[in-house]
């Protein structure tokens, strides 16, 4: 596969759009006319493009940051991406980062303008600040001297950006109001998103500790990380069920198998990444019915 495409980490993209799909779908349920209006469709499409650009920006910055810090070494059970495999230079990686930084800005501005009709109202300015916050968060996860992924805050970042901000933002951009339910549903879908990062951190635990990268998993240990993984998925289903989204329970066989694998295997955890990513997207869709 082309090393540039490898570094984009395309398999992570379904996870990144889960919150947008959930938030937009819940907005369309209470305002079904939006489905038939160009504004609703355009806002949804631009929200997807913005989120995908942010996810790829985060993936590229993460690869560069770990490479600079010496953390991103070839490990057993982990695929080497373009920069790590020596197929992309550091300068080329920086060029890709700037490209997707630009796409985030362009799509984000178009999204806000499409949603509110102007860039100079309170809502627009608020979303511009949130967008800037999201871009900074995407870049500084492992890149830079004060990368928050190295001080145990990666889980918090994923929960905020791919759970709350994605879901609540997608909802508000459509209907310009908020409910308690949308915040709780954003929190619910954020939990399995954190689970994907936690699975990654369990896999890389020994290498992360050797390079001074503190994660929840490295602090909790292997058993603690598995308990944490279990609680994240149970918490997600519990919150959705409290708000009557019972259909999400259809995912129990998949998540049950996932947890069995995590508890019974110490290697090849990478195989479970796409399972949890795609099943999280399915949960977001099931929660709409």
C-alpha positions in Angstrom: 0.0 0.0 0.0 1.1 3.6 -0.7 3.0 4.8 2.5 1.1 8.1 2.4 -2.2 6.2 2.6 -0.9 4.0 5.4 0.0 7.0 7.5 -3.6 8.4 7.0 -4.7 5.3 9.0 -8.0 5.0 7.1 -9.4 2.4 9.4 -9.8 5.0 12.2 -12.1 7.1 10.1 -15.4 5.3 10.9 -14.8 6.0 14.5 -14.3 9.7 14.0 -17.7 10.2 12.3 -19.7 8.2 14.9 -20.4 11.3 17.0 -21.4 13.5 14.0 -23.8 10.8 12.7 -25.3 10.4 16.2 -25.7 14.1 16.8 -27.0 14.9 13.4 -29.4 11.9 13.4 -30.9 12.9 16.7 -31.4 16.5 15.4 -33.1 15.2 12.3 -35.4 13.0 14.5 -36.8 16.1 16.2 -36.7 18.2 13.0 -37.3 15.8 10.1 -37.7 18.7 7.7 -34.0 19.3 7.8 -33.5 16.0 5.9 -35.2 17.6 2.9 -33.5 21.0 3.1 -30.2 21.7 1.4 -28.9 23.4 4.6 -29.3 20.3 6.7 -27.6 18.1 4.1 -24.7 20.6 3.5 -24.1 21.1 7.2 -23.9 17.3 7.7 -21.5 16.8 4.8 -19.2 19.6 5.9 -19.3 18.3 9.5 -18.2 14.9 8.2 -15.4 16.4 6.1 -14.2 18.6 9.0 -14.2 15.6 11.4 -12.3 13.4 8.9 -9.7 16.1 8.3 -9.2 16.5 12.1 -8.8 12.7 12.5 -6.3 12.5 9.8 -4.4 15.6 11.1 -4.3 13.9 14.5 -3.1 10.6 13.0 -0.3 12.3 11.1 0.8 14.5 14.0 0.7 11.5 16.3 3.0 9.6 14.0 5.4 12.5 13.7 5.4 13.2 17.4 6.1 9.6 18.4 8.9 9.4 15.8 10.6 12.5 17.1 10.4 11.3 20.7 11.6 7.8 19.7 8.5 6.1 20.9 7.2 5.0 17.5 9.5 2.0 17.1 8.6 -1.2 15.3 7.0 -3.5 17.8 5.7 -7.0 17.8 2.1 -7.0 16.7 2.1 -3.4 15.4 2.2 -2.3 11.8 4.9 0.2 10.8 3.5 3.3 9.1 5.2 5.4 6.4 7.5 7.5 8.6 8.3 4.7 11.0 9.1 2.3 8.1 11.4 4.9 6.5 9.2 5.3 3.4 8.3 9.0 4.2 10.7 11.6 5.3 10.0 13.9 8.3 9.7 16.9 5.9 7.2 15.1 3.8 5.2 14.2 6.9 5.2 17.9 7.9 3.9 18.8 4.5 1.0 16.4 4.9 0.3 17.9 8.3 0.1 21.4 6.9 -2.2 20.1 4.1 -4.7 18.7 6.5 -4.4 21.6 8.8 -5.5 23.8 5.9 -8.4 21.4 5.1 -9.6 21.6 8.7 -9.6 25.4 8.5 -11.4 25.6 5.1 -14.0 22.9 5.9 -14.5 24.3 9.4 -15.2 27.8 8.2 -17.5 26.6 5.5 -19.3 24.5 8.0 -19.9 27.4 10.4 -21.0 29.7 7.7 -23.4 27.1 6.3 -24.9 26.5 9.7 -25.4 30.1 10.8 -25.2 32.2 7.6 -22.5 34.4 9.0 -19.1 34.2 10.7 -19.8 37.2 13.0 -22.5 36.0 15.4 -22.1 34.7 18.9 -22.6 31.1 17.8 -20.2 31.3 14.9 -17.5 32.9 17.1 -18.0 30.2 19.7 -17.7 27.4 17.1 -14.6 29.1 15.6 -13.0 28.9 19.1 -14.1 25.3 19.5 -12.6 24.5 16.0 -9.3 26.1 16.9 -9.3 24.1 20.2 -10.0 20.9 18.2 -7.1 21.6 15.8 -4.7 22.3 18.6 -5.9 19.1 20.3 -5.4 17.1 17.2 -1.8 18.4 16.7 -0.5 18.4 20.3 -1.6 14.8 21.3 2.0 13.6 20.9 3.6 16.5 19.0 5.5 19.2 20.8 7.1 19.6 24.2 3.8 19.7 26.1 2.0 16.9 24.3 -0.9 15.8 26.5 -0.8 12.2 25.3 2.4 11.8 27.2 1.0 12.9 30.6 -2.1 10.6 30.8 -4.6 13.0 29.3 -5.1 11.2 25.9 -8.3 9.5 27.1 -9.7 12.9 28.2 -8.9 14.4 24.8 -10.6 11.5 22.9 -13.7 11.7 25.1 -14.1 15.4 24.6 -13.3 15.6 20.9 -14.8 12.4 19.5 -17.6 12.1 22.1 -19.0 15.3 23.5 -17.8 17.9 21.0 -18.5 15.8 17.9 -22.0 14.7 19.0 -23.2 17.9 20.7 -21.7 20.0 18.0 -23.3 18.0 15.2 -26.6 18.4 17.0 -26.4 22.1 17.7 -25.3 23.0 14.1 -28.5 21.5 12.9 -31.1 22.8 15.3 -29.4 25.5 17.4 -30.5 24.2 20.7 -29.3 21.7 23.3 -30.8 19.1 25.6 -29.5 17.1 28.5 -30.0 13.9 26.5 -27.6 15.0 23.7 -24.8 15.6 26.2 -25.3 12.2 27.8 -25.5 10.5 24.4 -22.3 12.3 23.4 -20.7 11.0 26.6 -21.9 7.5 25.8 -20.4 7.3 22.3 -17.2 8.9 23.6 -16.6 5.9 26.0 -16.0 3.3 23.3 -13.9 5.9 21.4 -11.7 6.0 24.5 -11.8 2.2 24.5 -10.0 2.2 21.1 -7.3 4.4 22.5 -7.1 2.2 25.6 -6.7 -0.9 23.5 -3.9 0.7 21.7 -2.3 1.7 24.9 -2.6 -1.8 26.4 -0.8 -3.1 23.3 2.0 -0.6 23.5 2.2 -0.5 27.3 5.8 -1.7 27.7 7.2 0.4 24.9 5.4 3.5 26.2 6.8 3.0 29.7 10.3 2.6 28.3 10.0 6.0 26.5 8.3 7.9 29.3 4.8 8.0 27.8 2.3 7.9 30.6 -1.2 6.6 29.6 -4.1 5.3 31.7 -3.2 1.8 30.6 0.4 2.1 31.7 -0.7 3.6 35.0 -3.4 0.9 35.6 -1.3 -2.1 34.4 -2.6 -4.8 32.1 -5.3 -6.1 34.4 -6.4 -2.6 35.3 -6.5 -1.7 31.6 -8.8 -4.6 30.9 -11.1 -3.7 33.7 -11.1 -0.1 32.4 -12.0 -1.4 28.9 -14.9 -3.4 30.3 -16.3 -0.5 32.2 -16.0 1.8 29.2 -18.2 -0.4 27.1 -20.7 -1.2 29.8 -20.9 2.5 30.6 -21.8 3.3 27.0 -24.6 0.8 26.8 -25.9 1.8 30.2 -26.2 5.5 29.4 -28.0 4.8 26.1 -30.4 2.4 27.8 -31.2 5.0 30.5 -32.5 7.3 27.6 -34.5 4.5 26.0 -32.1 3.6 23.2 -32.5 -0.1 23.8 -31.5 -1.2 20.3 -27.8 -0.6 21.1 -28.0 -3.9 23.1 -27.8 -5.7 19.8 -24.0 -5.0 19.9 -23.6 -7.1 23.0 -22.5 -10.3 21.2 -19.8 -8.3 19.3 -18.5 -6.4 22.4 -18.8 -9.6 24.5 -16.5 -11.3 22.1 -14.2 -8.3 22.0 -13.9 -8.3 25.8 -13.3 -12.0 25.9 -10.4 -11.5 23.4 -8.9 -8.7 25.4 -9.0 -10.6 28.6 -7.7 -13.9 27.1 -4.9 -12.5 24.9 -1.8 -10.6 25.6 -0.7 -10.3 22.0 -2.3 -9.5 18.6 -4.6 -7.0 20.2 -4.2 -4.9 17.1 -6.7 -7.2 15.4 -9.4 -5.9 17.7 -9.0 -2.3 16.6 -11.2 -2.4 13.6 -13.8 -4.5 15.5 -14.2 -1.8 18.1 -14.0 1.1 15.6 -16.7 -0.2 13.3 -18.9 -1.5 16.1 -18.8 2.0 17.7 -20.2 3.4 14.4 -22.9 0.7 14.5 -23.8 1.7 18.0 -24.2 5.3 17.0 -26.6 4.3 14.2 -28.5 1.9 16.4 -29.0 4.7 19.0 -31.1 6.6 16.4 -33.9 4.0 16.3 
